[in-house]
């Protein structure tokens, strides 16, 4: 910047800055705000509307009624559905919080050998969809799973049963433990070490210091992530569908699935009312998250002096805990994913049959013979690439309006953009199905991938904002102020200065959305049609048909693509893909 421009910027006041061109700035800001409101409201309004109708909203002669709510609670077994949902979510939360907190302390605050590698492996379940993880656990620990058959041959029975609420909760808890790990690691990394040093000086040992000092300071992170994991436990579909349905265990998500997609004559009143119930519950939990996050100032221990906590010495426990960590990661991460990949290259996976005798490429050859499988792979790439790019552009514009403009409605717009985090994927899918059926002129999009792109974009706006907002908040406003001093309006300054400087954050946002779209399945279940299948929906269809080999092959492709994306993103951009 020239000296003249610098002096002009230094002396400029808000009143002295040139007035923006109201026509273009206002059009962009109001246009984006309206688009965001429509996108977020599109799946919610039709669900609420359908819950108050006595028949499907696309039928003629509907009448408003509240009988759907009373009919839902009088449905046979619905009380058990609610109970199963609460038990499953509670057990999932207990498992995930226990594992995640222990891993955060063990891998992040001790001198455990290999802690960094263990932490990376611990995170891998969060990169994959629960659907793929379910198939992996079935392959290794199911009734005919490799390890199950091996244990049965040795001990005349396996000590586990995945077709139960505790078994389902273990799988879900392991898949969600990285969430607790991430929050607790972030909190532990900024803890003032003088508190722990004082405990050591007072004679406290490692375990007592951890119990009395370190863990209490992690309570905000534990509480916040616990609410998040409980919310996810309410929303999970794949694990209850794969392991609960065959055992007659129904939770709220499988109730919606069985009475919606899987039903020959869907009861739209019951489905919409149950979706409203789930939406209300999740909204309360998200509000509770905000309250917990806003009440953590009393736990702040980081002062102005930059310090780094000293790792706890495990002494004689170092190698036993290292061995325990290896066993855990092999059993819960490496074995399920590895067995799934191996199963894709075999006609049968059993400890009773030598692996060399069953190796084959037949599963992939069969996949190439059926257009639906190739189409689902291609659709997943298109939805992820095109949808990720469009969603990134939308999110980037929302971010600069919310954080770098004087738009009068920027605060309400921020709340609207964050609201989809309270919308379960199942509810979003149902809502968009109703919206596209209700609104004239949109029927032609119902059997295309565009409906998936729209639905995925809406559902993951908060995830994208989480990737973009931190960098935007760190950028000095002096850059765009300098452009405004030179006569540029807000849109020109944003387009030529702010957005180019945001390129690293936008790239990170695109990569996160690409991976998230590629593994998404819950929203798509209610929206796909022949020709618009994605890998997740095809996996479910192949599973219900008993095509275990094809399921493994498709899941392996998904694991491979996501693995490459995660590796490249972290190597080239240092992107932390935890969102």
C-alpha positions, -999 to +999 in steps of 0.1 A: +000+000+000+014+035-009+022+060+019-006+083+007-031+054+009-018+044+043-022+079+057-057+082+042-067+049+058-052+060+092-072+092+092-104+078+078-134+075+100-165+055+094-184+087+085-156+097+061-157+065+042-175+066+008-211+055+009-216+021-007-237+017-038-270+007-022-284-010-053-257-037-058-247-042-021-283-044-010-292-068-038-264-092-030-270-091+007-308-094+006-306-119-022-283-142-002-303-138+030-335-147+012-319-177-005-305-189+029-339-185+046-357-204+018-331-232+018-333-237+056-371-233+058-378-256+027-376-289+046-390-277+079-423-259+068-436-289+048-429-313+077-448-291+101-476-286+076-479-324+069-481-332+106-513-311+108-530-327+079-553-357+078-538-371+046-508-366+023-501-330+015-501-337-022-536-352-021-567-331-025-593-324+002-569-322+032-582-309+065-562-296+094-561-318+125-542-325+156-551-362+156-517-372+142-500-364+175-525-384+196-525-412+170-487-414+171-485-419+209-513-445+207-494-465+180-486-499+193-451-501+206-443-464+202-436-461+239-410-488+235-396-470+205-390-439+226-375-459+254-351-477+230-341-444+215-333-429+248-314-460+260-294-462+228-285-425+228-276-427+265-254-458+262-238-443+230-229-411+249-215-430+279-193-452+256-181-423+234-174-399+263-155-425+283-134-436+253-129-401+240-119-385+273-095-413+282-079-411+247-075-373+250-057-376+283-037-407+273-026-395+238-025-358+245-012-354+281+011-383+288+044-397+276+028-427+261+049-442+232+034-437+198+007-413+212+007-392+180+001-422+157-025-436+181-044-402+181-045-402+143-059-437+141-084-429+169-099-402+146-105-424+116-141-434+125-152-398+123-141-396+086-163-426+075-200-430+075-217-450+103-231-471+075-196-483+063-185-488+099-216-509+106-207-532+077-171-534+089-182-544+124-206-570+109-178-585+088-156-590+118-179-593+148-213-603+133-228-638+139-209-650+108-180-626+113-144-636+110-134-631+146-168-644+159-163-678+141-127-680+153-137-674+190-166-698+187-143-725+174-121-720+204-145-713+233-178-727+220-195-693+219-187-656+214-190-632+244-206-604+224-239-598+207-242-568+183-279-574+178-287-557+211-289-522+225-256-525+243-239-540+212-253-512+190-242-486+215-206-499+215-204-495+177-220-461+178-199-451+208-166-460+191-177-441+159-185-410+180-156-412+205-134-390+182-159-361+188-152-362+226-115-367+219-114-336+197-132-313+222-112-327+252-079-324+233-086-288+224-094-280+260-065-299+275-040-281+252-047-247+267-049-258+304-027-237+327+001-262+337+008-244+369-023-259+385-010-294+378+025-284+389+011-271+422-006-305+427+026-323+421+045-300+445+019-308+471+027-345+467-001-357+444+008-385+421+000-388+384-034-405+388-045-382+417-035-351+397-054-363+367-085-371+387-085-339+409-071-313+385-070-323+348-104-340+345-124-313+364-109-287+340-121-308+311-157-307+323-170-280+299-155-300+269-169-332+283-204-318+289-205-300+255-194-331+235-217-353+256-247-333+245-235-334+209-230-372+211-264-377+227-279-357+198-260-379+173-273-410+191-309-398+185-302-393+148-282-424+139-299-446+114-274-471+099-264-489+131-300-494+144-311-504+109-283-530+104-283-545+139-315-534+155-341-541+129-333-578+125-335-582+163-368-563+165-353-533+182-368-501+168-357-466+175-371-433+163-350-432+131-358-467+120-395-460+129-394-432+104-376-453+078-399-483+082-431-462+080-417-440+052-393-454+027-397-491+035-435-490+036-456-499+006-483-474+019-465-447+039-484-431+067-474-395+060-492-382+091-473-404+115-440-400+097-442-362+097-454-361+133-425-383+145-401-361+125-415-330+143-409-348+176-373-356+167-367-321+154-381-306+187-359-329+208-327-320+188-335-283+189-337-285+227-303-303+228-287-278+205-299-250+227-285-268+257-252-270+238-252-232+234-260-227+271-231-251+281-207-233+258-217-199+272-212-210+308-175-221+305-158-189+315-156-201+351-133-229+339-109-206+320-073-211+332-053-198+303-037-164+310-016-140+291+016-161+296+022-186+269+028-220+285+028-256+275+015-284+298+042-309+308+032-345+299+024-368+327+049-396+333+033-430+332+064-448+345+057-485+348+023-481+331+038-468+298+041-500+280+010-518+294-011-488+284+007-487+250-003-523+245-039-517+256-041-488+231-028-510+203-053-537+211-082-511+212-073-495+179-067-529+162-100-542+175-122-511+168-107-493+139-081-514+120-099-548+121-134-536+110-121-515+082-095-540+072-119-569+072-143-550+051-116-543+025-104-579+026-140-592+022-143-572-010-115-593-025-129-626-014-159-648-022-160-658+015-142-646+046-140-673+073-112-685+096-122-721+085-111-714+049-076-704+038-076-669+025-056-678-006-084-702-017-111-675-018-093-645-032-112-631-062-120-599-081-155-612-087-172-587-064-157-558-084-165-575-117-201-580-106-203-543-096-192-534-131-219-555-147-248-536-131-254-500-141-269-491-108-236-496-090-215-476-114-242-449-116-242-446-078-204-442-077-205-416-105-234-397-088-215-396-055-186-380-072-208-355-091-228-346-060-197-343-039-177-322-064-204-300-079-224-298-047-193-291-026-183-263-050-217-247-050-221-251-012-186-235-007-196-205-028-228-201-009-211-205+025-184-180+016-209-154+007-229-160+038-198-157+059-187-123+044-222-109+048-225-121+084-189-112+095-177-084+071-207-063+062-230-037+078-261-057+066-288-049+092-300-085+093-266-101+096-272-115+131-305-131+123-289-145+091-261-160+112-287-178+134-306-190+103-274-204+087-265-223+119-299-237+125-295-268+102-272-283+128-304-289+147-321-306+118-314-344+117-306-358+083-336-380+084-359-350+090-342-330+063-347-358+038-384-361+046-388-323+045-373-319+011-393-348-002-425-330+009-412-297-004-405-309-039-438-327-040-458-297-028-442-268-047-453-265-084-425-266-109-401-286-088-414-320-097-389-324-125-360-323-100-373-351-078-357-378-097-323-361-103-292-355-082-300-318-079-324-325-051-296-343-033-272-313-039-298-289-025-306-311+005-269-318+013-260-281+010-287-271+034-278-297+060-241-289+061-241-251+060-230-250+096-201-274+089-189-252+061-192-220+082-171-237+108-143-241+083-145-205+069-154-183+098-122-187+119-100-174+091-124-146+082-124-135+119-086-135+119-083-112+088-078-076+096-106-053+083-080-029+072-078-047+038-113-040+028-114-006+045-085+004+022-105-006-008-135+014+005-113+045+009-103+042-027-140+043-037-149+006-039-183-005-027-187-035-003-193-061-030-162-050-050-140-051-019-154-085-009-150-099-044-115-086-051-099-086-017-117-106+010-127-137-011-092-141-027-076-138+008-101-165+020-089-190-006-072-214+018-103-215+040-125-220+010-103-249-002-105-264+033-143-259+033-146-276-001-126-306+009-146-311+041-179-308+022-166-332-005-159-358+021-191-351+040-213-353+009-195-384-003-203-404+028-238-389+034-267-413+032-294-405+058-308-374+039-305-392+005-326-422+017-358-403+014-349-385-018-332-408-043-350-424-072-339-447-100-311-428-117-302-406-087-287-433-064-255-425-045-232-450-028-249-448+006-284-456-008-270-484-030-252-499-001-284-501+019-302-517-011-275-543-017-274-551+021-312-558+022-307-581-008-279-600+010-252-590-014-224-589+012-196-591-014-210-561-034-216-542-002-179-547+007-167-537-027-187-505-027-178-497+009-141-502+000-144-477-028-159-452-004-131-458+021-104-455-005-118-422-019-122-406+016-088-419+027-071-403-003-090-370+002-081-369+039-044-378+033-040-352+005-059-325+024-037-330+055-005-332+036-010-303+012-031-279+032-028-290+068-066-292+069-081-307+101-111-326+088-130-330+121-161-312+112 
